[in-house]
Amino acid sequence: MKVCANCGGKIKSRQNFCPTCGQVAQLVVVDRGAARWAVLGFICPVLGAILYLIWHKRRPNTAKSAGLGALISVGWVVSIMLMVVVGITIGLEVVE
């Protein structure tokens, strides 16, 4: 079942016109920004960044999810690396 881009009415799959307003049925891309794209961006931040760049105009919500997952992943890795460096530095100071 399709949804009318003009009035939001339901259009059966075989109909070419909206029964509510008479508008010609058009293909509407649903952009919900599913969490699976954020998870994919978190697991593979490079892919999340690429998907963001590809979709940022056509699917802004989905692009935001993929980009946010990538950004969180990179921030998480950088913070862990920073903690390791600080821990090593503090450990070296204690030994000396």
C-alpha positions in Angstrom: 0.0 0.0 0.0 1.3 3.5 -0.9 0.7 6.8 0.8 -0.3 9.9 -1.1 2.4 12.6 -1.0 -0.3 15.3 -1.2 -2.9 14.4 1.4 -1.5 11.3 3.2 -4.3 9.1 2.1 -3.8 5.4 1.4 -3.5 4.3 -2.2 -3.8 0.7 -3.2 -0.7 -0.7 -5.0 -2.5 -0.9 -8.4 -4.1 2.5 -8.3 -2.4 5.4 -10.1 -4.5 8.2 -8.4 -5.3 9.0 -4.8 -9.0 8.2 -4.1 -9.1 11.0 -1.5 -7.7 14.0 -3.4 -7.2 12.7 -7.0 -3.5 13.5 -7.1 -1.3 11.3 -9.3 0.4 8.6 -7.2 4.2 9.2 -6.8 6.9 7.1 -5.3 7.7 8.4 -1.9 10.9 7.4 -0.2 10.4 6.7 3.5 13.2 8.1 5.6 12.9 7.0 9.2 16.6 6.9 10.1 16.6 3.4 11.5 18.9 2.4 14.3 20.5 -0.4 12.2 22.3 2.3 10.2 23.7 3.8 13.4 24.9 0.4 14.5 26.5 -0.2 11.1 28.2 3.2 11.3 29.4 2.3 14.8 30.8 -1.1 13.8 32.4 0.3 10.6 32.9 4.1 10.9 34.3 4.5 7.4 31.2 3.0 5.9 29.0 5.1 8.1 30.8 8.3 7.0 30.5 7.2 3.3 26.8 6.5 3.7 26.4 9.9 5.4 28.1 11.6 2.4 26.0 9.7 -0.1 22.6 10.2 1.6 22.8 13.6 3.3 20.5 15.2 0.7 18.2 12.3 -0.4 17.7 10.6 3.0 18.7 13.1 5.8 17.4 11.1 8.7 19.1 7.8 7.6 22.3 9.7 6.8 22.2 11.3 10.3 21.9 7.9 11.9 24.8 6.4 9.9 27.0 9.5 10.5 26.2 9.6 14.2 27.1 6.0 14.7 30.4 6.6 12.9 31.0 9.7 15.0 30.3 7.9 18.3 32.6 5.0 17.3 35.5 7.4 16.4 35.0 9.3 19.7 34.9 6.1 21.7 38.1 4.9 20.1 39.9 8.2 20.6 38.8 8.4 24.3 40.1 4.9 24.9 43.4 5.7 23.2 43.7 8.9 25.3 43.0 6.9 28.5 45.7 4.4 27.6 48.3 7.2 26.9 47.5 8.9 30.1 47.6 5.6 32.0 51.0 4.8 30.5 52.3 8.3 31.3 51.1 8.1 34.9 52.6 4.6 35.2 56.0 5.8 33.9 56.0 8.7 36.4 55.4 6.3 39.3 58.2 3.9 38.3 60.8 6.7 38.0 
